[in-house]
Amino acid sequence: MKNIRKTSTAALTTAVAGTLLLAACGGGGGSAPDDGTTVLTVGLFGTFGYEELGLFDRYEAEHPGITITYESTQGEDKYWPALQTRLASGSGVADVQGIEVARIADVVANQQDLWTDLRNTAAAPSIDGYVEWKEPAATTADGAVLGLGTDIGPMGICYRSDLLAQAGLPTDPAALSARLTSWDDYVALGTEYRAAAPAGSAWMDSAGGFYNAIISTEQEIYYDATGNLVHESNPAVRSAFDTAAAAGQAGLTARLEQFVDPGWDAGFASGSFATIACPSWMIGYIKGKAGDAGSGLWNVTTLPGGAGGNWGGAYLGIPASSEHVEEAAELIAWLTAPEQQAEVFASVGNFPSTTAAIAMVGDATDPWFNGAPIGQIFSDSSTNAPVQILGPEDGVIKSAMVQALLSVEANGVTPADAWNSALADVNNQVG
C-alpha cells in the first residue's frame, strides 16, 4: 500500500508545530520544560484517528506531567523516506513513529538496532492479545518485538447505490453480493454498468486499486515462505496484473491514481466511479471526501465470493534514540488497547487488530453507509483472510506495479509492455 490514510486539517495544523518542535529538539524525542513536564512527540502518516478522537488530549488529562506533540504527513510515501533519513542520522525522530505494514518486514530484517525492543518496556503486556499473525510480523528472528499493532485491513466493496440504480444493477448489498462470486464477475458486472452508466461515471476508480484488492486476498505475493523474491514467477501476481490491466483497457476505470490524483478525492462526491474495493480504513476516507451530501448514497458489501483479504494496517514503534522510552511505551500501550481500537474503528473505520477489540465491534453498523453492517463485513473478511507472507520490499514492488497499470489505462501502454516496465523498475530498485 503506497498511501493509506488521509490527514485532517487539524492534524496538518498540528503537524507544522510538530515539525518545528522536532527540528528544535534535534532528535531523541521531546524536550523537558522547566516545569518538569515530559513532552512526547508522535510522528504518524495520514489518519490513525488519535487526534480526530481527542485521544491525545484524553491521555494528557489522565497522565499529569505528559504533553504530546503530534506530527502527521499526508502521504506514507513521503513520510517513510524522511523517517529513514532521521533514523540514520539519529536526529529528529519522534518518540513514537508509525510503521505501515508494508514496511514492517524491512524494519524487522534490517533495522533492529534502530528501534526499541518492546519486550523490555511498559508495553510488554500488550504484545499478547492480537490476531495470530499481527505481532509475529513485527518480531525479529531472536524475538525482539519492534512495534505494537494498531489496525489491520480487511476489505469489502464500497459502492454508490444511486449510480448502480441508474444503470439498472442491484443496489441491495445481498443482491449485489449474489452477482459477485468472483473477480471475473466483478469485471463482467462492470461491463454491464458501462453499457448503461450515468454520463461521466466509470465502474471502478483505478486499475492500480483493483490490482491491490486482488493481490491482497493472496497468501504468497512478492516473497515465498523462505524469503525469496517471487514477484516475477508467482502466477497470482501476474494474473492480478493482467486482470487489472484488462479492466483498464476496457474502459472500466476512471483512471484516477489513488491518493495522488485530486480527481480521485473529488470522485467520491461527484460520482466519477461507482465502486471501489475498500479496506476498512477507507470507510472514514470516503465519508470525509463525499461529505454530508454522500450520506445514504454509499453502501458496502462483501468481496466477490465472500473472500477474505488484508490490505494495510500499521504499527507504532519507538526509535532507539528516544529519550523517553518508558513514557512512550506507556503511551503506545494505551493507544493500542482494545477500548481505544474499538473507538477508532467506530469513528474513522480503522479495523482493530486485537481480538478483544474485534469482539467489541462485530455488530457495528454505519448510518452514513445506509446502515451497512460494517462490523460483520470486515470481521468476516478478517477471519477469511490468509496469513500473508510479507517481505522487505513489498512497498517498492507494489508501487511499481501500480504505476505500470496507470500507464495502461492512462497512456495506452500494452499490458505486456507495462508488465516488463514494472519488472525493470523493481530490478532497478531492489536488484
Phi, psi and chi 1 to 4 in degrees:
 res  aa     phi    psi   chi1   chi2   chi3   chi4
   1 MET       -  122.2  169.9  177.6   48.6      -
   2 LYS   -76.9  -39.0 -179.0  177.8  179.1 -178.7
   3 ASN  -156.4  121.7 -177.9   -4.1      -      -
   4 ILE  -116.9  -12.0   66.8  168.8      -      -
   5 ARG  -139.3  150.1  -55.5  165.6 -166.2  -89.9
   6 LYS   -85.7  168.1   74.0  178.9  178.4  111.5
   7 THR  -127.1  130.9  -60.2      -      -      -
   8 SER   -76.0  161.5   70.0      -      -      -
   9 THR   -59.6  -40.7  -58.1      -      -      -
  10 ALA   -60.5  -40.9      -      -      -      -
  11 ALA   -66.4  -39.4      -      -      -      -
  12 LEU   -63.8  -40.2  -75.1  169.9      -      -
  13 THR   -61.5  -45.2  -57.9      -      -      -
  14 THR   -65.0  -32.4  -49.2      -      -      -
  15 ALA   -59.7  -38.6      -      -      -      -
  16 VAL   -61.0  -47.2  174.4      -      -      -
  17 ALA   -63.0  -39.7      -      -      -      -
  18 GLY   -64.6  -40.5      -      -      -      -
  19 THR   -62.1  -42.8  -58.2      -      -      -
  20 LEU   -62.2  -39.9  -67.2  173.8      -      -
  21 LEU   -64.7  -46.1  173.7   65.0      -      -
  22 LEU   -61.7  -40.7  -69.8  172.5      -      -
  23 ALA   -63.6  -38.8      -      -      -      -
  24 ALA   -70.0  -36.0      -      -      -      -
  25 CYS   -70.8  -34.4  -66.0      -      -      -
  26 GLY    76.2    7.9      -      -      -      -
  27 GLY   127.0  160.0      -      -      -      -
  28 GLY    74.8   19.1      -      -      -      -
  29 GLY    95.6 -159.8      -      -      -      -
  30 GLY   -79.1  165.6      -      -      -      -
  31 SER   -84.3  172.5   59.2      -      -      -
  32 ALA  -113.8  103.1      -      -      -      -
  33 PRO   -61.9  164.8  -19.9   31.1      -      -
  34 ASP   -63.2  -25.9  -67.3  -20.5      -      -
  35 ASP   -81.1    5.0   63.5    0.5      -      -
  36 GLY    87.7   -1.8      -      -      -      -
  37 THR   -65.6  137.7  -62.3      -      -      -
  38 THR   -93.7  122.9  -63.0      -      -      -
  39 VAL   -96.6  115.9  178.4      -      -      -
  40 LEU   -97.9  129.6  -67.4  178.7      -      -
  41 THR  -101.4  140.2   51.7      -      -      -
  42 VAL  -126.4  123.5  177.7      -      -      -
  43 GLY  -116.4  117.2      -      -      -      -
  44 LEU  -129.6 -179.3  -55.4  176.1      -      -
  45 PHE  -128.4  138.1   51.0   91.9      -      -
  46 GLY    60.8 -142.1      -      -      -      -
  47 THR  -112.3  111.4  -61.7      -      -      -
  48 PHE   -95.1  -14.3  -81.0   65.8      -      -
  49 GLY    95.3  -10.3      -      -      -      -
  50 TYR   -69.5  -46.0  -53.4  143.8      -      -
  51 GLU   -67.4  -43.3  173.6   78.4    1.1      -
  52 GLU   -62.9  -33.8  -66.5   76.7    3.2      -
  53 LEU   -90.8   -3.3  -75.3  167.8      -      -
  54 GLY    74.5   22.7      -      -      -      -
  55 LEU   -68.9  -33.4  -65.3 -175.0      -      -
  56 PHE   -64.6  -43.5  -67.9  141.2      -      -
  57 ASP   -62.2  -41.8  -68.2  -19.9      -      -
  58 ARG   -64.4  -40.4 -166.3 -173.7  -51.6  169.6
  59 TYR   -64.6  -42.0 -170.7   84.7      -      -
  60 GLU   -61.0  -41.3  -71.2  175.1  -17.4      -
  61 ALA   -65.4  -34.1      -      -      -      -
  62 GLU   -86.3  -10.2  -63.8  177.1    2.1      -
  63 HIS  -131.9   79.0  -62.9   79.1      -      -
  64 PRO   -55.2  139.2  -24.3   34.6      -      -
  65 GLY    96.2   -5.2      -      -      -      -
  66 ILE  -112.2  128.5  -64.0  -68.5      -      -
  67 THR  -121.2  134.8  -64.3      -      -      -
  68 ILE  -111.8  130.5  -61.2  170.4      -      -
  69 THR  -115.9  126.4  -58.3      -      -      -
  70 TYR  -112.5  134.9  167.1   55.0      -      -
  71 GLU  -127.3  133.2  174.6 -170.9   27.5      -
  72 SER  -135.3  141.5 -178.8      -      -      -
  73 THR  -109.3  137.5  -57.6      -      -      -
  74 GLN   -58.5  -49.0  171.8   72.6   19.3      -
  75 GLY  -109.0  130.4      -      -      -      -
  76 GLU   -64.0  -29.2 -161.9  -84.0  -19.1      -
  77 ASP   -67.3  -20.8   57.1  -25.5      -      -
  78 LYS   -94.8  -35.9  -63.1  178.6  178.1   61.2
  79 TYR   -61.2  -47.8  163.4   86.0      -      -
  80 TRP   -68.5  -47.6 -169.4 -110.9      -      -
  81 PRO   -58.9  -39.3  -24.8   35.4      -      -
  82 ALA   -64.8  -39.3      -      -      -      -
  83 LEU   -65.4  -37.4  175.7   58.5      -      -
  84 GLN   -61.4  -39.9  -64.5  -52.2  -68.2      -
  85 THR   -63.2  -42.9  -60.2      -      -      -
  86 ARG   -67.5  -41.5  -68.8  173.7  176.5  174.5
  87 LEU   -62.5  -41.3  -74.6  169.8      -      -
  88 ALA   -65.6  -35.2      -      -      -      -
  89 SER   -85.8  -15.7   68.8      -      -      -
  90 GLY    71.6   20.7      -      -      -      -
  91 SER  -136.4  137.7  176.5      -      -      -
  92 GLY    88.7    1.2      -      -      -      -
  93 VAL   -78.1  157.0  -64.4      -      -      -
  94 ALA   -86.4  167.1      -      -      -      -
  95 ASP   -69.8  -29.9  -64.2  -58.8      -      -
  96 VAL  -128.2  128.7  174.0      -      -      -
  97 GLN  -126.8  139.4  -63.9  -81.1  176.7      -
  98 GLY   -77.8  146.5      -      -      -      -
  99 ILE  -130.7  116.7  -55.2  169.7      -      -
 100 GLU   -72.4  148.6 -153.7  -91.4  -21.4      -
 101 VAL   -59.8  -31.6   66.5      -      -      -
 102 ALA   -69.8  -11.1      -      -      -      -
 103 ARG  -101.7  -14.1  -48.6  -69.1 -171.8  179.5
 104 ILE   -65.3  -34.0 -164.6   64.2      -      -
 105 ALA   -66.6  -35.9      -      -      -      -
 106 ASP   -65.8  -42.5 -174.7   28.5      -      -
 107 VAL   -59.7  -47.5  168.3      -      -      -
 108 VAL   -65.1  -40.7  166.9      -      -      -
 109 ALA   -80.7  -34.2      -      -      -      -
 110 ASN  -125.4   -7.4  -56.6  -46.4      -      -
 111 GLN  -127.7   24.1  -60.3 -176.8    9.1      -
 112 GLN   -56.3  -37.3 -178.3  172.8   -9.3      -
 113 ASP   -74.7  -10.5   59.2  -29.1      -      -
 114 LEU   -94.9   -6.7  -61.4  177.9      -      -
 115 TRP  -126.4  158.3  -62.8   87.2      -      -
 116 THR   -83.4  134.8  -62.2      -      -      -
 117 ASP   -76.5  111.4 -178.0   -4.0      -      -
 118 LEU   -71.3  -12.0  -60.0  177.3      -      -
 119 ARG   -63.3  -23.4  -65.8  177.0  -57.5  172.4
 120 ASN  -102.7   22.5  -56.2  -43.1      -      -
 121 THR  -130.8  179.8   71.7      -      -      -
 122 ALA   -66.7  -11.2      -      -      -      -
 123 ALA   -84.3   -6.8      -      -      -      -
 124 ALA   -54.6  -44.7      -      -      -      -
 125 PRO   -62.8  -18.2  -23.5   35.2      -      -
 126 SER   -84.9   -8.9  -59.8      -      -      -
 127 ILE   -64.9  -35.1  -65.8  172.0      -      -
 128 ASP   -80.2  162.1  -65.5  -29.7      -      -
 129 GLY   102.4    1.2      -      -      -      -
 130 TYR   -93.6  164.9  -77.7   86.1      -      -
 131 VAL   -57.2  153.7  -66.9      -      -      -
 132 GLU   -57.8  -28.2   61.2  177.4  -24.5      -
 133 TRP  -100.0  -11.5   52.2  -92.0      -      -
 134 LYS   -64.8  -53.9 -173.4   67.4  176.0  178.5
 135 GLU   -78.2  -33.8  -72.2  -49.8  -62.5      -
 136 PRO   -55.7  -32.2  -31.3   37.9      -      -
 137 ALA   -67.9  -20.1      -      -      -      -
 138 ALA  -104.8   17.0      -      -      -      -
 139 THR  -114.6  132.3  -56.7      -      -      -
 140 THR   -77.5  171.7   65.8      -      -      -
 141 ALA   -60.5  -31.0      -      -      -      -
 142 ASP   -96.5   13.7   59.0   -1.0      -      -
 143 GLY    96.7   -0.3      -      -      -      -
 144 ALA   -70.4  132.5      -      -      -      -
 145 VAL  -102.2  118.4  179.7      -      -      -
 146 LEU  -106.2    2.1  -54.8 -176.6      -      -
 147 GLY  -163.5  148.6      -      -      -      -
 148 LEU  -101.1  133.3  -82.2 -171.2      -      -
 149 GLY   -68.2  141.7      -      -      -      -
 150 THR  -101.0  -57.2   59.1      -      -      -
 151 ASP  -149.5  170.6   63.7  -46.0      -      -
 152 ILE  -127.0  176.1   57.4  178.3      -      -
 153 GLY  -124.6   57.6      -      -      -      -
 154 PRO   -61.6  153.7   24.6  -33.7      -      -
 155 MET  -123.8  158.3  -59.0 -175.1  -64.9      -
 156 GLY  -142.9 -171.3      -      -      -      -
 157 ILE  -111.9  116.7  -62.7  -69.3      -      -
 158 CYS   -92.8  140.4  -65.0      -      -      -
 159 TYR  -150.0  156.4   63.5   95.6      -      -
 160 ARG   -91.5  109.7  -79.3  -84.2  -60.4 -102.3
 161 SER   -61.7  -39.8  -61.5      -      -      -
 162 ASP   -65.2  -37.2   58.0  -34.8      -      -
 163 LEU   -71.6  -40.7  -62.4 -179.7      -      -
 164 LEU   -63.9  -37.9  -93.8   60.6      -      -
 165 ALA   -62.7  -42.6      -      -      -      -
 166 GLN   -63.9  -28.4  -68.2  177.0   55.4      -
 167 ALA   -90.4    1.8      -      -      -      -
 168 GLY    77.8   22.6      -      -      -      -
 169 LEU  -103.4  160.7  -61.4 -176.7      -      -
 170 PRO   -59.6  141.6  -20.2   31.0      -      -
 171 THR  -113.9  -20.4   60.0      -      -      -
 172 ASP   -70.3  134.8  175.6   74.4      -      -
 173 PRO   -56.2  -42.1  -25.6   34.2      -      -
 174 ALA   -68.2  -41.4      -      -      -      -
 175 ALA   -66.7  -39.0      -      -      -      -
 176 LEU   -66.9  -42.7 -177.2   60.0      -      -
 177 SER   -59.5  -37.1  177.2      -      -      -
 178 ALA   -63.5  -26.3      -      -      -      -
 179 ARG   -85.3   -8.9  -66.0  -74.8  -56.5  -86.4
 180 LEU  -116.4   82.6  -61.0  175.0      -      -
 181 THR   -96.6   -7.1   62.9      -      -      -
 182 SER  -160.5  168.0   67.2      -      -      -
 183 TRP   -65.4  -30.7  -71.6  115.8      -      -
 184 ASP   -62.2  -39.3  -72.4  -19.5      -      -
 185 ASP   -61.6  -40.1  -77.5   -8.1      -      -
 186 TYR   -60.9  -41.7  178.8   65.2      -      -
 187 VAL   -67.9  -43.1  171.4      -      -      -
 188 ALA   -62.2  -41.0      -      -      -      -
 189 LEU   -67.0  -31.9 -156.2   61.1      -      -
 190 GLY   -64.2  -35.3      -      -      -      -
 191 THR   -66.1  -39.6  -58.3      -      -      -
 192 GLU   -62.3  -42.4  -73.6 -171.7   42.2      -
 193 TYR   -61.6  -45.5 -179.8   81.1      -      -
 194 ARG   -58.4  -34.3 -175.1 -175.0   58.4 -175.8
 195 ALA   -68.5  -24.6      -      -      -      -
 196 ALA  -132.2   19.4      -      -      -      -
 197 ALA   -71.3  149.2      -      -      -      -
 198 PRO   -58.4  150.2  -21.4   32.0      -      -
 199 ALA   -57.6  135.9      -      -      -      -
 200 GLY    79.5   11.7      -      -      -      -
 201 SER  -119.9  130.1  178.5      -      -      -
 202 ALA  -103.1  167.7      -      -      -      -
 203 TRP   -69.8  -44.4  174.8 -120.6      -      -
 204 MET  -134.7  168.8   66.8 -178.6   87.4      -
 205 ASP   -77.3  -45.1   63.3  -39.0      -      -
 206 SER  -158.2  152.9   66.5      -      -      -
 207 ALA   -68.1  -36.5      -      -      -      -
 208 GLY   -64.3  -42.0      -      -      -      -
 209 GLY   -64.1  -40.1      -      -      -      -
 210 PHE   -62.4  -45.1 -174.6   27.4      -      -
 211 TYR   -58.1  -47.1  166.3   81.5      -      -
 212 ASN   -62.1  -36.5  -82.9  -29.2      -      -
 213 ALA   -64.2  -46.7      -      -      -      -
 214 ILE   -63.0  -49.0  -59.8  172.5      -      -
 215 ILE   -67.3  -24.5 -148.9   66.4      -      -
 216 SER   -76.8   -2.7  -65.2      -      -      -
 217 THR   -95.8    0.3   64.6      -      -      -
 218 GLU   -95.2  152.9  -62.5  -69.7  -21.9      -
 219 GLN   -83.6  -52.0  178.3 -180.0   32.3      -
 220 GLU  -100.5  122.0 -179.3  179.6  -75.8      -
 221 ILE  -119.6  -85.2  -53.1  175.5      -      -
 222 TYR   -99.0  -14.5  -54.9  122.7      -      -
 223 TYR  -131.3  149.3  -70.7   81.0      -      -
 224 ASP   -92.1 -179.7   64.8   18.9      -      -
 225 ALA   -65.6  -19.5      -      -      -      -
 226 THR   -92.3    1.2   61.8      -      -      -
 227 GLY    92.3    8.1      -      -      -      -
 228 ASN   -85.7  143.2  -66.6  -44.1      -      -
 229 LEU   -67.6  129.2  -86.8  168.8      -      -
 230 VAL  -131.6   17.4  -65.1      -      -      -
 231 HIS   -59.7  -30.9   63.3  -70.9      -      -
 232 GLU   -83.6  -31.2 -172.9  170.8   -5.1      -
 233 SER  -100.1  -15.4   58.8      -      -      -
 234 ASN   -71.7  114.6 -176.4   -4.4      -      -
 235 PRO   -60.9  -26.7   20.0  -31.0      -      -
 236 ALA   -65.6  -36.2      -      -      -      -
 237 VAL   -69.1  -46.8  173.8      -      -      -
 238 ARG   -65.6  -39.1 -175.9   59.9 -171.7  -93.1
 239 SER   -64.4  -43.4  175.7      -      -      -
 240 ALA   -63.2  -40.7      -      -      -      -
 241 PHE   -63.3  -47.4 -173.4   92.7      -      -
 242 ASP   -66.4  -38.4  -72.6  -15.9      -      -
 243 THR   -63.7  -44.3  -61.2      -      -      -
 244 ALA   -68.2  -39.6      -      -      -      -
 245 ALA   -63.0  -41.2      -      -      -      -
 246 ALA   -63.3  -39.1      -      -      -      -
 247 ALA   -63.6  -38.6      -      -      -      -
 248 GLY   -66.2  -43.2      -      -      -      -
 249 GLN   -63.7  -33.1  -81.5 -170.2  -47.5      -
 250 ALA   -80.0   -1.1      -      -      -      -
 251 GLY    77.8   24.8      -      -      -      -
 252 LEU   -89.3   -6.2  -59.8 -176.6      -      -
 253 THR  -110.7  155.6   73.8      -      -      -
 254 ALA   -85.9    0.0      -      -      -      -
 255 ARG    58.4   43.9  -58.8 -179.0  -65.7 -179.2
 256 LEU  -115.6  114.9  -61.7  169.4      -      -
 257 GLU   -69.4  126.5 -173.9  177.2    5.9      -
 258 GLN   -62.9  134.6  -66.4 -172.8  -22.9      -
 259 PHE    66.9   -0.5  -60.7  100.9      -      -
 260 VAL  -116.6  -51.8  174.5      -      -      -
 261 ASP   -73.8  122.8 -167.4  -34.4      -      -
 262 PRO   -56.7  -27.9  -23.9   34.2      -      -
 263 GLY   -65.4  -23.5      -      -      -      -
 264 TRP   -68.4  -47.4 -172.4   70.2      -      -
 265 ASP   -58.5  -47.2  -78.1  -11.4      -      -
 266 ALA   -65.6  -28.9      -      -      -      -
 267 GLY   -63.6  -24.1      -      -      -      -
 268 PHE   -66.3  -29.7  -70.2  106.2      -      -
 269 ALA   -93.8  -35.8      -      -      -      -
 270 SER   -84.0  -17.3   66.4      -      -      -
 271 GLY    85.8   28.4      -      -      -      -
 272 SER   -63.7  -24.3  -59.9      -      -      -
 273 PHE  -144.2  150.5   44.9   89.2      -      -
 274 ALA   -96.2  -26.1      -      -      -      -
 275 THR  -138.0  158.2   68.2      -      -      -
 276 ILE  -157.4  136.0 -177.5  170.7      -      -
 277 ALA   -69.3  121.0      -      -      -      -
 278 CYS  -121.0  112.1   55.3      -      -      -
 279 PRO   -63.0  159.0  -15.3   28.8      -      -
 280 SER   -58.0  -35.4   58.2      -      -      -
 281 TRP   -65.4  -15.2   44.7  -99.5      -      -
 282 MET   -82.2  -13.6 -162.2 -179.6  -75.7      -
 283 ILE   -55.2  -50.9  -71.0  -71.1      -      -
 284 GLY   -65.9  -34.6      -      -      -      -
 285 TYR   -63.6  -46.7 -165.5   92.6      -      -
 286 ILE   -60.9  -44.7  -66.1  172.1      -      -
 287 LYS   -62.1  -39.6  -68.1  159.9   69.7  173.9
 288 GLY   -66.6  -38.1      -      -      -      -
 289 LYS   -81.8  -34.9  -64.6  -56.3  175.9 -175.9
 290 ALA   -81.5  -24.9      -      -      -      -
 291 GLY    71.3 -172.4      -      -      -      -
 292 ASP   -60.4  -33.4  -68.3  -18.3      -      -
 293 ALA   -64.5  -22.1      -      -      -      -
 294 GLY   -85.8  -10.4      -      -      -      -
 295 SER   -60.7  128.1  179.0      -      -      -
 296 GLY    90.0  -14.7      -      -      -      -
 297 LEU   -86.5  -33.3  -62.1 -179.6      -      -
 298 TRP   -93.7  154.0  -76.5   86.2      -      -
 299 ASN  -146.9  176.0 -150.0  -36.8      -      -
 300 VAL  -137.1  136.4 -171.5      -      -      -
 301 THR  -132.3  179.5 -168.7      -      -      -
 302 THR   -77.2  162.8   56.7      -      -      -
 303 LEU   -62.2  154.6  -74.1 -177.2      -      -
 304 PRO   -50.6  131.0  -31.1   37.7      -      -
 305 GLY    73.5    8.5      -      -      -      -
 306 GLY    68.5   22.6      -      -      -      -
 307 ALA   -64.4  153.1      -      -      -      -
 308 GLY   -96.4  159.1      -      -      -      -
 309 GLY  -165.2  166.4      -      -      -      -
 310 ASN  -143.3  116.2 -175.5   61.8      -      -
 311 TRP  -126.9   95.9  177.2   -3.5      -      -
 312 GLY   101.7 -165.5      -      -      -      -
 313 GLY   117.3  171.3      -      -      -      -
 314 ALA  -155.0  176.8      -      -      -      -
 315 TYR  -135.3  162.1  -65.9   84.7      -      -
 316 LEU  -114.2  127.0  -61.8  179.4      -      -
 317 GLY  -124.3  165.0      -      -      -      -
 318 ILE  -119.4  113.0  -56.8  172.2      -      -
 319 PRO   -55.9  144.0  -27.5   36.8      -      -
 320 ALA   -61.8  -23.8      -      -      -      -
 321 SER   -83.7   -1.5   58.6      -      -      -
 322 SER   -59.4  138.8  169.2      -      -      -
 323 GLU   -90.5   -0.2  -63.8  175.7   -5.3      -
 324 HIS  -134.4   54.4  -53.4  -67.0      -      -
 325 VAL   -60.3  -47.6  167.8      -      -      -
 326 GLU   -65.7  -42.1  -82.9  -53.6  -58.6      -
 327 GLU   -66.5  -37.9  -66.8   88.6  -14.9      -
 328 ALA   -66.9  -37.4      -      -      -      -
 329 ALA   -65.0  -40.4      -      -      -      -
 330 GLU   -63.3  -38.4  -68.1  174.2    3.9      -
 331 LEU   -65.9  -47.3  173.6   61.3      -      -
 332 ILE   -69.6  -31.1   67.4  171.7      -      -
 333 ALA   -63.1  -38.3      -      -      -      -
 334 TRP   -72.4  -43.6 -172.9   84.4      -      -
 335 LEU   -63.7  -32.1  -70.8  172.0      -      -
 336 THR   -99.0    6.2   57.9      -      -      -
 337 ALA   -63.2  151.9      -      -      -      -
 338 PRO   -51.2  -41.5  -29.5   37.0      -      -
 339 GLU   -61.7  -41.8  -66.3   77.8    8.4      -
 340 GLN   -73.0  -37.4  -82.1   65.8 -103.8      -
 341 GLN   -61.7  -42.6  -70.8 -159.5   -0.1      -
 342 ALA   -64.4  -38.6      -      -      -      -
 343 GLU   -67.3  -39.5 -168.7  172.1  -12.7      -
 344 VAL   -63.9  -41.1  168.1      -      -      -
 345 PHE   -61.1  -43.8  175.4   69.5      -      -
 346 ALA   -63.8  -27.9      -      -      -      -
 347 SER   -93.5  -49.3  176.9      -      -      -
 348 VAL  -120.8   -4.2  -59.6      -      -      -
 349 GLY    93.5   -3.8      -      -      -      -
 350 ASN   -67.2  116.5  -62.9  -10.0      -      -
 351 PHE   -76.9  136.6 -165.9   77.9      -      -
 352 PRO   -61.3  156.6  -19.6   30.6      -      -
 353 SER  -115.0   -4.0   52.8      -      -      -
 354 THR   -95.7  145.5   62.6      -      -      -
 355 THR   -65.7  -34.1   54.6      -      -      -
 356 ALA   -65.3  -41.2      -      -      -      -
 357 ALA   -70.1  -37.4      -      -      -      -
 358 ILE   -59.5  -40.5  -68.5  172.6      -      -
 359 ALA   -63.5  -30.3      -      -      -      -
 360 MET   -72.5  -27.7  -67.2  177.9 -172.2      -
 361 VAL  -106.1    4.8  -54.7      -      -      -
 362 GLY   -59.2  -28.3      -      -      -      -
 363 ASP  -105.0   17.1   59.6   -6.1      -      -
 364 ALA   -70.5  138.8      -      -      -      -
 365 THR  -122.3  164.9   60.0      -      -      -
 366 ASP  -128.4  108.5 -167.0  -40.6      -      -
 367 PRO   -57.9  -35.7  -23.1   33.8      -      -
 368 TRP   -61.6  -35.5 -166.0   92.5      -      -
 369 PHE   -94.2   44.9  -81.5   90.5      -      -
 370 ASN    59.6   30.4  -94.0  -56.9      -      -
 371 GLY    72.9   21.2      -      -      -      -
 372 ALA   -56.1  137.3      -      -      -      -
 373 PRO   -77.6   70.3   30.3  -34.9      -      -
 374 ILE   -65.2  -31.0   58.7  172.2      -      -
 375 GLY   -61.1  -45.0      -      -      -      -
 376 GLN   -69.7  -45.3 -173.3   65.9   54.6      -
 377 ILE   -59.4  -48.7  -69.3  171.3      -      -
 378 PHE   -78.0  -28.8  -68.3  121.4      -      -
 379 SER   -63.6  -45.2  -68.1      -      -      -
 380 ASP   -63.7  -41.4  -71.6  -12.0      -      -
 381 SER   -62.7  -39.2  178.4      -      -      -
 382 SER   -64.2  -44.6  171.7      -      -      -
 383 THR   -63.3  -37.9  -60.3      -      -      -
 384 ASN   -85.7   -6.1  -64.3  -27.1      -      -
 385 ALA   -72.6  142.5      -      -      -      -
 386 PRO   -73.7  158.0   29.3  -35.5      -      -
 387 VAL   -80.7  105.8  178.2      -      -      -
 388 GLN   -75.9  146.7  -66.3  170.4  -24.9      -
 389 ILE   -88.8  118.5  -60.0  170.1      -      -
 390 LEU  -100.3  150.8  -57.3  177.7      -      -
 391 GLY  -135.4  162.3      -      -      -      -
 392 PRO   -66.3  -21.9   20.3  -31.9      -      -
 393 GLU  -111.3   21.3  -56.7  -65.2  -12.9      -
 394 ASP   -54.7  -45.2  -79.4  -10.0      -      -
 395 GLY   -63.8  -40.7      -      -      -      -
 396 VAL   -64.1  -46.3  170.3      -      -      -
 397 ILE   -67.3  -44.3  -58.5  169.8      -      -
 398 LYS   -60.9  -40.8 -175.8  178.1  -71.5 -173.2
 399 SER   -62.9  -40.6  178.2      -      -      -
 400 ALA   -63.5  -40.0      -      -      -      -
 401 MET   -65.9  -43.2  -64.2  -64.9  176.1      -
 402 VAL   -64.2  -42.6  168.0      -      -      -
 403 GLN   -64.9  -37.8  -69.5  -56.2  -49.8      -
 404 ALA   -65.6  -39.5      -      -      -      -
 405 LEU   -67.7  -34.1  -72.6  165.6      -      -
 406 LEU   -62.5  -35.4 -176.1   63.1      -      -
 407 SER   -67.1  -28.1   74.0      -      -      -
 408 VAL   -70.2  -52.3  173.2      -      -      -
 409 GLU   -77.7  -28.6   58.7 -175.4  -13.9      -
 410 ALA   -98.4  -30.5      -      -      -      -
 411 ASN  -120.0    1.4  -58.7  -38.6      -      -
 412 GLY    75.6   16.7      -      -      -      -
 413 VAL   -66.7  141.4  175.7      -      -      -
 414 THR   -69.6  149.8   67.1      -      -      -
 415 PRO   -55.5  -39.5  -29.4   37.6      -      -
 416 ALA   -64.2  -44.3      -      -      -      -
 417 ASP   -66.8  -37.9  -74.1  -13.0      -      -
 418 ALA   -64.6  -40.7      -      -      -      -
 419 TRP   -61.3  -46.9  171.7 -102.3      -      -
 420 ASN   -63.6  -36.7  -69.8  -29.6      -      -
 421 SER   -64.7  -40.8  176.0      -      -      -
 422 ALA   -63.2  -43.6      -      -      -      -
 423 LEU   -63.3  -40.8  -64.4 -176.4      -      -
 424 ALA   -63.7  -40.4      -      -      -      -
 425 ASP   -62.4  -44.5 -170.0    6.6      -      -
 426 VAL   -62.4  -44.9  171.0      -      -      -
 427 ASN   -61.9  -36.2  -71.8  -24.9      -      -
 428 ASN   -66.7  -33.8  -74.7  -23.9      -      -
 429 GLN   -92.7  -33.5  -63.1 -170.7   65.3      -
 430 VAL  -104.8  -34.8  177.0      -      -      -
 431 GLY    91.0      -      -      -      -      -
